[in-house]
Structure formats: structure tokens, C-alpha cells
Amino acid sequence: MNKVCAGLLIGCCSTSVFAASGSWSDSGQGVTLQNRGVMHSAPALNPSSGSPVMQTPSATIESVSWNYRLFGPQPAGLQVRLCNTNNRCAQLDAASGSTRAFYGQSAQAPFRLVFYVEGKGRLNPPLRIVSQQVMVNYR
């Protein structure tokens, strides 16, 4: 009897211990900002349709890493946010890094980088974001 109970206990608990985990990443071109005081969203970064995460609707985010590259110097007042389609955003403090701000959210959701430069008037030269990338780790 004790062996049966132990087997059931292991069987019940092992799904959380051995839950499938993985990651997906996407990259793309960025955007060009011409003016201060205008928010500009880069194209969405998505898991590919054949990605294993798309076959696992219950997959949730553990962490998200990002990277973006600027052409030229960073203008004063640049603010960058990483947002998912669940209307959750995280303020980014560097051009690359990692965050757990999306922990527990759906791992199938696309992400966007949103760029903003404080102030008014034209940016001279315009701010070019030449590339962007996210990597989503999920369970």
C-alpha cells in the first residue's frame, strides 16, 4: 500500500518538477524617430508558428532578454519600454539586459520595443534603431 501511495505522490508532483521548458527568440529591424515627444513602436517580435511554444498554450514566461542597437549616439532623454500584447510594459535601463517583469504571462504573446525621446522638436540627426531582439524563456 505504501508503494502505491508513494507512486501516486511522485506521479502527481512530477509534472511540476519536469514541466517542459524552452525559449524562443525573434529579431528584426528597428525604427527611425524624427521628432522628440513622439512615441514610436517597433515591429512586433513573435515566436515562429512552428515554435514548440505555439503547441503549448499553457506555457508561461520565466524571463525575457532584450537587445537593441542604435545607429549613432544615444540622445539625451531616450526612454525605451518592452511591452507585450497583454498591456504589460517594463521600462528598460540599458540597450540589453533581462527582466522577470513578465513572469507568469503567456509565453505565446508577441513583444514590442517602444521608443520615446523627451522634449519637443526634431531630432538632428534622427534616431535610428538598426536592430532589435527578444529572447523569451518559458516553462
C-alpha positions as CSV (number, residue, x, y, z in Angstrom):
1,M,0.0,0.0,0.0
2,N,2.8,2.4,0.9
3,K,4.4,1.8,-2.5
4,V,1.2,2.6,-4.3
5,C,0.8,5.9,-2.3
6,A,4.4,6.8,-2.9
7,G,3.9,6.1,-6.7
8,L,0.8,8.3,-6.8
9,L,2.5,11.1,-4.9
10,I,5.5,11.0,-7.3
11,G,3.2,10.9,-10.3
12,C,1.1,13.8,-9.1
13,C,4.1,16.0,-8.2
14,S,6.4,15.2,-11.0
15,T,4.5,17.2,-13.6
16,S,5.5,20.4,-12.0
17,V,9.1,19.3,-11.5
18,F,9.5,18.1,-15.0
19,A,7.4,20.7,-16.8
20,A,8.5,21.4,-20.3
21,S,10.6,24.5,-20.6
22,G,12.3,26.2,-23.5
23,S,12.8,29.5,-25.2
24,W,12.0,31.4,-28.4
25,S,13.6,34.4,-29.9
26,D,12.9,36.8,-32.7
27,S,14.8,39.8,-34.2
28,G,14.1,42.4,-36.7
29,Q,14.8,45.9,-37.9
30,G,14.1,48.8,-35.7
31,V,12.5,52.2,-36.4
32,T,13.6,55.8,-37.0
33,L,12.5,58.6,-34.8
34,Q,12.4,62.0,-36.4
35,N,10.9,64.0,-33.5
36,R,11.1,64.4,-29.8
37,G,8.0,63.9,-27.8
38,V,6.5,61.2,-30.1
39,M,6.3,57.6,-29.0
40,H,7.2,55.1,-31.7
41,S,6.6,51.3,-31.6
42,A,9.0,49.0,-33.4
43,P,7.5,46.0,-35.3
44,A,6.3,43.1,-33.2
45,L,8.7,40.3,-32.3
46,N,6.8,36.9,-32.3
47,P,7.5,33.2,-31.8
48,S,7.5,31.5,-35.1
49,S,4.4,29.5,-36.0
50,G,6.4,26.2,-35.8
51,S,8.0,27.0,-32.5
52,P,7.3,24.5,-29.7
53,V,5.8,27.2,-27.5
54,M,3.0,27.6,-30.0
55,Q,2.0,24.0,-29.3
56,T,1.9,24.7,-25.6
57,P,-0.9,27.1,-24.7
58,S,-0.2,26.8,-21.0
59,A,3.5,27.9,-21.4
60,T,4.3,30.9,-19.1
61,I,7.2,33.3,-19.1
62,E,10.1,32.9,-16.8
63,S,12.3,35.8,-18.1
64,V,12.7,37.9,-21.2
65,S,16.0,39.2,-22.5
66,W,16.3,42.1,-25.0
67,N,18.9,43.8,-27.2
68,Y,18.6,46.8,-29.4
69,R,21.3,48.7,-31.4
70,L,21.3,52.4,-32.2
71,F,23.0,54.0,-35.2
72,G,24.9,56.8,-33.6
73,P,24.9,58.2,-30.1
74,Q,22.0,57.8,-27.7
75,P,20.1,61.1,-27.4
76,A,19.5,62.6,-24.0
77,G,16.0,61.8,-22.8
78,L,15.7,58.4,-24.6
79,Q,13.2,56.2,-22.9
80,V,12.6,52.6,-24.0
81,R,9.9,50.2,-22.9
82,L,9.4,46.5,-23.7
83,C,5.7,45.7,-24.0
84,N,3.7,42.5,-24.6
85,T,0.2,42.3,-26.0
86,N,-1.2,41.8,-22.5
87,N,-0.7,45.5,-22.0
88,R,2.2,45.0,-19.6
89,C,5.4,47.1,-20.1
90,A,8.7,47.2,-18.5
91,Q,10.9,50.3,-18.6
92,L,14.4,49.4,-19.9
93,D,17.5,51.0,-18.4
94,A,20.0,49.7,-21.0
95,A,20.3,48.6,-24.6
96,S,20.5,45.0,-23.5
97,G,19.5,43.0,-20.4
98,S,17.0,40.7,-18.9
99,T,13.8,41.1,-16.9
100,R,11.3,39.0,-14.9
101,A,8.6,41.7,-15.2
102,F,6.6,39.4,-17.5
103,Y,6.8,36.3,-15.2
104,G,3.7,34.1,-15.4
105,Q,2.4,35.8,-18.6
106,S,1.6,33.8,-21.7
107,A,4.8,32.8,-23.5
108,Q,3.0,32.9,-26.8
109,A,2.4,36.7,-26.7
110,P,4.4,39.0,-29.1
111,F,6.6,41.7,-27.7
112,R,7.3,45.3,-28.9
113,L,10.0,47.8,-28.1
114,V,8.6,51.3,-27.7
115,F,10.9,54.3,-28.1
116,Y,10.4,57.9,-26.9
117,V,12.7,60.8,-26.7
118,E,11.7,63.5,-24.2
119,G,11.2,67.1,-25.3
120,K,9.9,68.8,-28.4
121,G,11.2,69.4,-31.9
122,R,13.2,67.5,-34.5
123,L,16.0,65.1,-33.6
124,N,19.1,66.1,-35.5
125,P,20.3,63.6,-36.6
126,P,17.2,61.3,-36.5
127,L,17.5,58.4,-34.1
128,R,17.8,55.1,-36.0
129,I,17.3,51.8,-34.2
130,V,19.0,49.4,-36.5
131,S,18.1,46.2,-34.8
132,Q,16.0,44.7,-32.0
133,Q,15.8,41.2,-30.5
134,V,14.0,39.4,-27.7
135,M,14.5,36.0,-26.2
136,V,11.7,34.6,-24.1
137,N,12.4,31.8,-21.6
138,Y,9.3,29.8,-20.6
139,R,8.1,26.9,-18.6
